[in-house]
Amino acid sequence: MTSNHHSRLGTVVYDFPIILVVAGPVVVLWVIFNLSVKSARYAGVRGRRVLGARPDDRRVVGYFHPYCNAGGGGERVLWTAIAFSQRTDPNVVSVVYSGDVDASKEIILDKSRFDITLDPSSLHFVFLHQRWLIEDTTWKAFTLLGQSLGSMLLAWQAMSSLIPDIYIDTMGYAFTFPIVQLIAPIPVGAYVHYPTISTEMLRRVTTRQAGVTNSSLVSSSSFLTRVKLFYYRTFMFYYSRSLRSASFAMVNSSWTKAHVDSILSHSDLLLEILHSLSCLRVLFPTRSGTVQSSQIVYPPCDTRAMSKFPLAEREKVILSVAQFRPEKNHVAQLLAYATLRETYPQDNAKLVLLGGSRNSDDAQRVHDLRALARKLGIAEGVQFVVNASYAEMLAWLSKSSVGLSTMVDEHFGINVVELMAAGVIPVAHASGGPLHDIIVPFEGKSTGYHAKTPEEFADAIHTVLNLPPDEELELRKRARTWAVQRFSEQEFEKFWDESGWKNVMEEHIRSPKAEPSWIWV
């Protein structure tokens, strides 16, 4: 052997410990990662067997809904979908991945059914014990990123507990899709109430427009704006990839559809290049489902009881029905009411804020709203009805005159539909679903009012309270007829069924996908 050969061999032998030190931890981490995925898959399959749901007899549909006990419009979608499945597909077992660990199955069904009949024998709950990972209070900074990472960890727990035949996210956590398909190569789909990020949010940062999602601290700084813009671009890139991995996507309004379709077609060449060089290719591979665009499936509104309320002789009550979340903008309602009292004191109307309080943050928000009412000098005219029962909500709907909704870019507005069905004339913010889908002309005539500023809201409320009796009655009838016809449970069930999710599930069962080739353990 020549001296050159000895020299090269010596170099390799000399460098081997260095190579081992550098590559060893990477290999070990890779093995641990593969073993973890395999272990999660095995545990998830075992969890499915506990249900006795074998592929040859029963189908398992998984719904990811960590806040299934919240009692809002999103929960109505969930329970209506499950009830419809139970009536039409007796061989289907519905599994809800819930973070409501403080409530039993019986308590959840009793509180959240909205008078919906459910069969407990074909409904199973998987309780997720780390829901705090997706609470906005957990992530004081980089909230979108933190909540999305938290949802991925919850999805890992969900799939480790029970693997369904198809996975449907009904709360807007698209970042769970990569985890689901990593552990179990099953089809995924979504019912999107509101996109996690939108091109509009990117625009606001680019133009340095201050708002709820872009603080004045950021918008006033060119450096912070550039940093946040890159953060949003990166988040949008991976959100888009997550959504495109779905086999179907349903949305609740034309506003949401426009945004989701824009996200599905989103591209970013710089981030595409950076992604191809990163280890994130493992979680976000270049794969896509069959979804090219989203399908509108309006949320179900049970208007049976509401549509029977008498329309005449309503009290001078301005009613708001909305959870005490920040985006519902209850502050704007108090400002509008204060303007009404100042501008039209003769109207002598009462404002009732009825809604659910989910946690300590919501409770604090209610406390702050009470303080604001006192500061504005309107406390004696404002009543807070927190965590009301369904019967109590119906009672207020049956006697109120005006319905108030002030959320900007409300994705749909199920509360507005309920107001209209109950014969309550709506005054809603001129944006989102209430503007484009709900408070629209019916038979060429108005079904309600839109506004943006406190003055506009006050003027619209004053107009409703002072309509001639015959005109007022016709408007209530028109609004009710439109709401009952267009946003019924039957309409929801029809379009939910036509979304194609069952065909996707059956195709998967006939021809299951192979697990990723890189999982070799």
C-alpha positions as CSV (number, residue, x, y, z in Angstrom):
1,M,0.0,0.0,0.0
2,T,1.4,3.4,-1.0
3,S,2.2,6.2,1.4
4,N,-0.7,8.2,0.0
5,H,-3.1,5.4,0.7
6,H,-1.8,5.2,4.3
7,S,-2.2,9.0,4.6
8,R,-5.8,9.0,3.4
9,L,-6.7,6.1,5.6
10,G,-5.1,7.8,8.6
11,T,-7.1,10.9,7.9
12,V,-10.4,9.0,7.8
13,V,-9.5,7.2,11.0
14,Y,-8.5,10.4,12.6
15,D,-11.7,12.2,11.5
16,F,-14.0,9.4,12.5
17,P,-14.5,10.4,16.1
18,I,-15.3,14.0,14.9
19,I,-17.8,12.7,12.4
20,L,-19.4,10.5,15.1
21,V,-19.6,13.4,17.5
22,V,-21.3,15.5,14.9
23,A,-23.6,12.9,13.3
24,G,-24.2,10.7,16.3
25,P,-26.7,12.9,18.1
26,V,-28.6,13.5,14.8
27,V,-28.9,9.8,14.2
28,V,-30.0,9.2,17.8
29,L,-32.6,11.9,17.6
30,W,-33.8,10.5,14.2
31,V,-34.2,7.0,15.7
32,I,-36.0,8.4,18.8
33,F,-38.3,10.4,16.5
34,N,-39.2,7.3,14.4
35,L,-39.8,5.2,17.5
36,S,-42.0,7.9,18.9
37,V,-44.1,8.0,15.8
38,K,-44.3,4.2,15.6
39,S,-45.3,4.1,19.3
40,A,-48.0,6.8,18.9
41,R,-49.4,4.9,15.9
42,Y,-49.5,1.6,17.8
43,A,-51.2,3.2,20.8
44,G,-53.7,4.9,18.6
45,V,-54.7,1.7,16.9
46,R,-55.1,0.0,20.2
47,G,-57.3,2.8,21.3
48,R,-59.5,2.2,18.3
49,R,-59.8,-1.4,19.2
50,V,-61.3,-0.5,22.5
51,L,-64.3,0.8,20.6
52,G,-64.7,-2.5,18.9
53,A,-64.8,-0.6,15.6
54,R,-63.1,-2.9,13.1
55,P,-62.7,-1.7,9.5
56,D,-65.1,-4.4,8.3
57,D,-68.1,-3.3,10.4
58,R,-68.0,0.2,11.8
59,R,-66.5,3.5,10.6
60,V,-64.8,5.9,13.0
61,V,-65.1,9.7,12.3
62,G,-62.8,11.9,14.4
63,Y,-63.8,15.5,15.2
64,F,-61.0,17.7,16.6
65,H,-62.9,20.2,18.8
66,P,-61.0,21.1,22.0
67,Y,-63.7,23.5,23.2
68,C,-66.8,21.3,22.5
69,N,-68.4,22.4,25.8
70,A,-68.3,26.1,25.0
71,G,-71.9,26.3,23.7
72,G,-71.2,28.6,20.7
73,G,-72.0,28.5,17.0
74,G,-69.0,26.3,16.3
75,E,-70.3,23.7,18.8
76,R,-73.7,23.8,17.1
77,V,-72.0,22.8,13.9
78,L,-70.3,19.9,15.6
79,W,-73.3,18.5,17.3
80,T,-75.6,18.9,14.3
81,A,-73.1,17.1,12.1
82,I,-72.8,14.2,14.6
83,A,-76.6,14.0,15.1
84,F,-77.1,13.9,11.3
85,S,-74.4,11.1,11.0
86,Q,-76.1,9.1,13.7
87,R,-79.5,9.3,11.9
88,T,-78.2,8.5,8.5
89,D,-75.2,6.3,9.1
90,P,-75.8,3.9,11.9
91,N,-72.5,2.1,11.3
92,V,-70.5,5.3,12.1
93,V,-68.9,5.9,15.5
94,S,-68.2,9.6,16.2
95,V,-65.2,10.5,18.3
96,V,-64.8,14.0,19.7
97,Y,-61.3,15.1,20.7
98,S,-62.1,17.4,23.6
99,G,-60.1,19.5,26.0
100,D,-63.0,19.8,28.5
101,V,-61.4,17.5,31.0
102,D,-63.4,19.0,33.8
103,A,-66.7,17.7,32.4
104,S,-68.0,14.2,31.9
105,K,-69.6,12.9,28.7
106,E,-73.1,13.3,30.3
107,I,-72.5,16.9,31.4
108,I,-71.1,17.9,27.9
109,L,-74.1,16.4,26.1
110,D,-76.6,18.0,28.5
111,K,-75.1,21.5,28.2
112,S,-74.1,21.6,24.6
113,R,-76.7,19.8,22.5
114,F,-78.8,22.9,21.7
115,D,-81.9,20.7,21.9
116,I,-80.2,18.3,19.5
117,T,-80.9,14.6,20.0
118,L,-77.7,12.5,20.3
119,D,-77.2,8.8,20.8
120,P,-74.4,8.4,23.5
121,S,-73.8,4.8,22.4
122,S,-72.2,5.8,19.1
123,L,-70.5,8.9,20.5
124,H,-67.1,8.7,22.2
125,F,-64.9,11.3,23.8
126,V,-61.1,11.4,23.9
127,F,-60.1,14.0,26.5
128,L,-57.0,16.0,25.9
129,H,-55.3,17.1,29.1
130,Q,-53.0,19.9,27.8
131,R,-55.6,22.3,26.3
132,W,-53.7,25.1,28.0
133,L,-51.3,24.8,25.1
134,I,-53.8,26.4,22.8
135,E,-55.0,29.1,25.2
136,D,-54.1,32.6,24.1
137,T,-53.1,33.4,27.6
138,T,-50.3,30.9,27.4
139,W,-48.6,32.7,24.6
140,K,-48.2,36.4,25.4
141,A,-46.0,36.9,22.3
142,F,-46.1,35.0,19.0
143,T,-49.6,33.9,19.8
144,L,-50.4,32.4,16.4
145,L,-47.3,30.4,16.4
146,G,-47.6,29.2,20.0
147,Q,-51.2,28.2,19.7
148,S,-50.5,26.3,16.4
149,L,-47.6,24.5,18.0
150,G,-49.8,23.7,20.9
151,S,-52.5,22.3,18.6
152,M,-49.9,20.0,17.1
153,L,-49.0,18.6,20.5
154,L,-52.7,18.1,21.2
155,A,-53.1,16.3,17.9
156,W,-50.2,14.0,18.9
157,Q,-52.1,13.1,22.1
158,A,-55.3,12.7,20.1
159,M,-53.8,10.2,17.6
160,S,-51.9,8.4,20.3
161,S,-55.2,7.8,22.0
162,L,-57.4,6.7,19.1
163,I,-56.9,6.8,15.3
164,P,-60.1,7.3,13.3
165,D,-60.9,6.4,9.6
166,I,-61.1,10.1,8.8
167,Y,-60.1,13.2,10.8
168,I,-62.2,16.4,10.6
169,D,-61.0,19.7,12.3
170,T,-64.1,21.7,13.2
171,M,-62.4,24.5,15.1
172,G,-59.7,25.9,12.8
173,Y,-56.6,24.0,13.8
174,A,-55.1,23.2,10.4
175,F,-51.6,22.7,11.8
176,T,-52.9,19.5,13.3
177,F,-53.0,17.9,9.8
178,P,-49.3,17.3,9.5
179,I,-49.2,15.5,12.8
180,V,-52.3,13.4,12.0
181,Q,-50.8,12.3,8.7
182,L,-47.4,11.7,10.2
183,I,-48.8,9.2,12.8
184,A,-51.7,7.8,10.8
185,P,-51.9,8.1,7.0
186,I,-55.6,8.9,7.0
187,P,-57.5,11.6,5.1
188,V,-58.1,14.9,6.8
189,G,-60.6,17.6,6.2
190,A,-61.8,20.9,7.7
191,Y,-64.8,23.0,8.5
192,V,-63.3,26.5,8.7
193,H,-65.2,29.1,10.7
194,Y,-62.4,31.7,10.5
195,P,-58.9,31.4,8.8
196,T,-56.1,31.5,11.4
197,I,-54.3,34.0,9.2
198,S,-55.4,35.9,6.1
199,T,-54.0,38.0,3.3
200,E,-55.8,40.9,4.9
201,M,-53.7,40.5,8.0
202,L,-50.5,40.5,5.9
203,R,-51.8,43.7,4.2
204,R,-52.3,45.4,7.5
205,V,-48.8,44.7,8.6
206,T,-47.4,45.7,5.2
207,T,-49.2,49.1,5.3
208,R,-48.4,49.5,9.0
209,Q,-52.1,49.8,9.9
210,A,-52.6,49.4,13.7
211,G,-55.4,47.1,14.9
212,V,-56.3,44.0,16.9
213,T,-53.7,41.9,15.2
214,N,-51.1,44.6,14.7
215,S,-50.3,46.7,17.7
216,S,-49.4,50.4,17.5
217,L,-45.9,49.5,18.8
218,V,-45.3,47.4,15.8
219,S,-47.0,49.6,13.2
220,S,-45.0,52.6,14.4
221,S,-41.6,50.9,13.8
222,S,-40.3,50.0,10.4
223,F,-37.9,47.4,11.9
224,L,-40.6,45.7,13.9
225,T,-42.9,45.8,10.9
226,R,-40.3,44.0,8.7
227,V,-39.8,41.4,11.5
228,K,-43.5,40.8,11.9
229,L,-44.1,40.7,8.1
230,F,-41.5,37.9,7.8
231,Y,-43.1,36.1,10.7
232,Y,-46.5,36.4,9.1
233,R,-45.2,35.3,5.7
234,T,-43.6,32.2,7.2
235,F,-46.8,31.4,9.2
236,M,-49.0,31.9,6.1
237,F,-46.7,29.6,4.0
238,Y,-47.0,26.7,6.4
239,Y,-50.7,27.3,7.1
240,S,-51.3,27.1,3.4
241,R,-49.3,23.9,3.1
242,S,-51.3,22.4,6.0
243,L,-54.7,23.3,4.5
244,R,-53.6,21.9,1.1
245,S,-53.0,18.5,2.7
246,A,-56.8,18.3,3.3
247,S,-59.1,16.2,1.1
248,F,-62.0,18.6,1.5
249,A,-62.6,22.0,3.1
250,M,-66.0,23.4,4.1
251,V,-66.4,27.1,5.1
252,N,-69.2,28.9,6.8
253,S,-69.7,32.0,4.6
254,S,-68.7,33.7,1.3
255,W,-66.3,35.9,3.3
256,T,-64.5,32.9,4.7
257,K,-64.5,31.2,1.3
258,A,-62.8,34.1,-0.3
259,H,-60.0,34.1,2.3
260,V,-59.6,30.3,2.4
261,D,-59.4,30.0,-1.4
262,S,-56.8,32.7,-1.4
263,I,-54.8,30.8,1.2
264,L,-55.1,27.5,-0.8
265,S,-53.5,29.2,-3.8
266,H,-50.9,31.1,-1.8
267,S,-47.2,30.7,-2.9
268,D,-44.0,32.3,-1.7
269,L,-40.9,31.5,-3.7
270,L,-38.4,32.6,-1.1
271,L,-40.0,30.5,1.6
272,E,-40.3,27.6,-0.8
273,I,-36.6,27.6,-1.3
274,L,-35.8,27.9,2.4
275,H,-38.3,25.1,3.2
276,S,-36.6,22.8,0.7
277,L,-33.4,23.2,2.7
278,S,-34.9,22.8,6.2
279,C,-35.8,19.8,8.3
280,L,-39.4,20.9,8.3
281,R,-39.8,18.9,5.1
282,V,-40.4,16.0,7.4
283,L,-43.6,17.5,8.9
284,F,-44.6,19.5,5.8
285,P,-43.7,17.3,2.8
286,T,-44.6,18.3,-0.7
287,R,-47.9,16.5,-0.7
288,S,-51.4,17.7,-1.3
289,G,-54.9,16.5,-0.8
290,T,-57.7,16.8,-3.4
291,V,-59.0,20.2,-2.2
292,Q,-58.6,23.0,-4.8
293,S,-61.2,25.3,-3.3
294,S,-63.6,25.4,-0.4
295,Q,-67.3,24.8,-0.3
296,I,-69.8,27.0,1.5
297,V,-71.8,25.1,4.1
298,Y,-73.8,27.6,6.1
299,P,-73.9,26.8,9.8
300,P,-77.1,25.2,11.1
301,C,-79.5,27.4,12.9
302,D,-82.3,25.7,14.9
303,T,-85.0,28.2,14.3
304,R,-88.0,26.0,15.1
305,A,-88.7,27.5,18.5
306,M,-87.6,31.0,17.6
307,S,-89.8,31.2,14.5
308,K,-92.9,30.7,16.6
309,F,-92.4,33.9,18.7
310,P,-95.1,36.6,18.2
311,L,-93.8,39.6,16.2
312,A,-96.0,42.3,17.6
313,E,-95.8,44.2,20.9
314,R,-92.0,43.9,21.4
315,E,-90.3,45.6,24.3
316,K,-87.8,48.3,23.9
317,V,-84.9,46.0,24.4
318,I,-81.6,46.0,22.4
319,L,-80.2,42.5,22.6
320,S,-76.7,41.2,22.0
321,V,-76.1,37.5,21.9
322,A,-72.4,36.7,21.7
323,Q,-69.7,35.1,23.8
324,F,-67.6,37.5,25.8
325,R,-64.6,37.1,23.6
326,P,-62.5,40.1,22.5
327,E,-63.3,39.9,18.8
328,K,-67.0,40.2,19.6
329,N,-66.3,43.9,20.4
330,H,-68.7,44.5,23.2
331,V,-67.0,47.8,23.9
332,A,-68.4,49.1,20.6
333,Q,-71.9,48.1,21.8
334,L,-71.6,50.1,24.9
335,L,-70.3,53.1,22.9
336,A,-73.2,52.8,20.5
337,Y,-75.7,52.6,23.3
338,A,-74.1,55.6,25.1
339,T,-74.4,57.5,21.8
340,L,-78.1,56.5,21.4
341,R,-78.8,57.7,24.9
342,E,-77.1,61.0,24.3
343,T,-78.6,61.6,20.8
344,Y,-82.0,60.1,21.3
345,P,-82.8,60.1,25.0
346,Q,-86.5,59.8,24.2
347,D,-86.1,56.2,22.9
348,N,-85.6,55.0,26.5
349,A,-84.4,51.5,25.4
350,K,-82.6,48.9,27.5
351,L,-79.4,47.1,26.4
352,V,-79.0,43.4,27.3
353,L,-75.6,41.7,26.8
354,L,-76.2,38.0,26.8
355,G,-73.3,35.6,26.3
356,G,-71.1,32.8,27.5
357,S,-68.0,33.3,29.7
358,R,-65.5,30.4,29.0
359,N,-62.7,31.2,31.4
360,S,-61.1,33.7,33.7
361,D,-60.2,36.0,30.8
362,D,-63.8,36.2,29.7
363,A,-64.9,36.8,33.3
364,Q,-62.4,39.7,33.6
365,R,-63.7,41.0,30.3
366,V,-67.2,41.1,31.7
367,H,-65.9,42.9,34.8
368,D,-64.2,45.5,32.6
369,L,-67.3,46.0,30.5
370,R,-69.4,46.7,33.7
371,A,-66.8,49.2,34.7
372,L,-67.0,50.9,31.3
373,A,-70.7,51.1,31.5
374,R,-70.4,52.9,34.8
375,K,-67.8,55.2,33.4
376,L,-70.1,56.1,30.4
377,G,-73.0,56.7,32.7
378,I,-75.2,54.0,31.2
379,A,-74.9,51.3,33.8
380,E,-78.6,51.6,34.9
381,G,-79.7,50.8,31.3
382,V,-77.4,47.9,30.7
383,Q,-78.0,44.3,31.9
384,F,-75.4,41.5,31.7
385,V,-76.8,37.9,31.3
386,V,-73.7,35.7,31.6
387,N,-73.8,31.9,30.8
388,A,-77.6,31.9,30.4
389,S,-79.5,28.7,29.8
390,Y,-80.9,28.0,26.4
391,A,-84.4,28.7,27.8
392,E,-83.3,32.0,29.2
393,M,-81.8,33.0,25.8
394,L,-85.1,32.1,24.1
395,A,-87.0,34.3,26.5
396,W,-84.9,37.4,25.7
397,L,-85.2,36.7,22.0
398,S,-89.0,36.5,22.2
399,K,-89.4,40.0,23.6
400,S,-86.5,42.1,22.2
401,S,-87.0,44.6,19.4
402,V,-83.4,45.2,18.1
403,G,-80.5,42.8,17.8
404,L,-77.0,44.2,18.0
405,S,-73.8,42.7,16.6
406,T,-70.6,44.7,16.4
407,M,-67.9,42.2,15.5
408,V,-65.7,43.4,12.6
409,D,-65.3,40.8,9.8
410,E,-67.6,38.3,11.5
411,H,-66.9,35.2,9.6
412,F,-70.6,34.2,9.6
413,G,-72.9,35.5,12.4
414,I,-75.1,32.7,13.6
415,N,-76.3,35.0,16.4
416,V,-77.6,37.4,13.7
417,V,-79.5,34.6,12.0
418,E,-81.1,33.7,15.4
419,L,-82.1,37.2,16.0
420,M,-83.8,37.4,12.6
421,A,-85.6,34.1,13.1
422,A,-86.9,35.3,16.4
423,G,-88.3,38.4,14.8
424,V,-85.6,40.7,16.3
425,I,-84.6,43.3,13.7
426,P,-80.7,43.1,13.3
427,V,-78.3,46.0,13.3
428,A,-74.8,44.5,12.5
429,H,-71.4,45.7,11.5
430,A,-71.1,46.3,7.8
431,S,-68.6,43.5,7.1
432,G,-68.2,39.8,6.8
433,G,-71.1,37.4,6.9
434,P,-73.7,39.8,8.2
435,L,-73.0,42.1,5.2
436,H,-72.6,39.5,2.4
437,D,-74.6,36.5,3.4
438,I,-77.2,37.2,6.1
439,I,-78.6,40.8,6.2
440,V,-79.2,40.9,2.5
441,P,-82.3,41.9,0.5
442,F,-85.1,39.3,0.4
443,E,-87.6,39.7,-2.4
444,G,-86.0,43.0,-3.2
445,K,-86.5,44.5,0.3
446,S,-84.4,45.0,3.4
447,T,-84.0,42.5,6.2
448,G,-82.1,44.6,8.6
449,Y,-79.4,47.3,9.0
450,H,-75.6,47.7,8.8
451,A,-73.4,50.2,10.5
452,K,-69.8,50.9,11.4
453,T,-69.4,53.8,13.8
454,P,-71.2,54.4,17.1
455,E,-73.2,57.2,15.5
456,E,-74.3,54.9,12.7
457,F,-75.3,52.2,15.1
458,A,-77.3,54.7,17.2
459,D,-79.1,56.0,14.1
460,A,-80.0,52.6,12.9
461,I,-81.3,51.5,16.3
462,H,-83.3,54.7,16.6
463,T,-84.8,54.0,13.2
464,V,-85.9,50.5,14.2
465,L,-87.4,51.7,17.5
466,N,-89.4,54.3,15.6
467,L,-90.7,52.4,12.6
468,P,-94.4,52.7,11.8
469,P,-96.2,49.6,13.2
470,D,-97.1,48.1,9.8
471,E,-93.7,48.7,8.4
472,E,-92.0,47.2,11.5
473,L,-94.2,44.1,11.3
474,E,-93.4,43.5,7.6
475,L,-89.7,43.9,8.3
476,R,-89.8,41.4,11.1
477,K,-91.7,38.9,8.9
478,R,-89.3,39.3,6.0
479,A,-86.2,38.9,8.1
480,R,-87.7,35.8,9.8
481,T,-88.7,34.2,6.5
482,W,-85.3,34.7,4.9
483,A,-83.4,33.3,8.0
484,V,-85.6,30.2,8.4
485,Q,-85.4,29.3,4.7
486,R,-81.7,29.9,4.1
487,F,-80.0,28.9,7.3
488,S,-82.0,25.9,8.5
489,E,-80.5,22.6,9.9
490,Q,-81.9,20.9,6.8
491,E,-79.9,23.1,4.5
492,F,-76.7,22.5,6.6
493,E,-77.2,18.7,6.5
494,K,-77.8,18.8,2.8
495,F,-74.5,20.6,2.0
496,W,-72.5,18.8,4.7
497,D,-73.5,15.5,3.1
498,E,-72.6,16.8,-0.4
499,S,-69.1,17.9,0.7
500,G,-67.8,14.4,-0.2
501,W,-66.3,13.5,3.2
502,K,-68.0,10.1,3.2
503,N,-66.6,9.2,-0.2
504,V,-63.1,10.2,0.9
505,M,-63.4,8.0,4.0
506,E,-64.7,5.0,2.0
507,E,-62.0,5.4,-0.6
508,H,-59.4,5.4,2.1
509,I,-60.8,2.2,3.7
510,R,-60.8,0.5,0.3
511,S,-57.3,1.7,-0.6
512,P,-55.5,2.8,2.5
513,K,-52.5,5.1,2.1
514,A,-49.0,3.7,2.9
515,E,-47.2,5.2,5.8
516,P,-44.3,7.6,4.9
517,S,-41.4,5.9,3.4
518,W,-38.9,7.6,5.7
519,I,-40.4,5.9,8.8
520,W,-38.2,2.8,8.8
521,V,-38.4,1.6,12.4
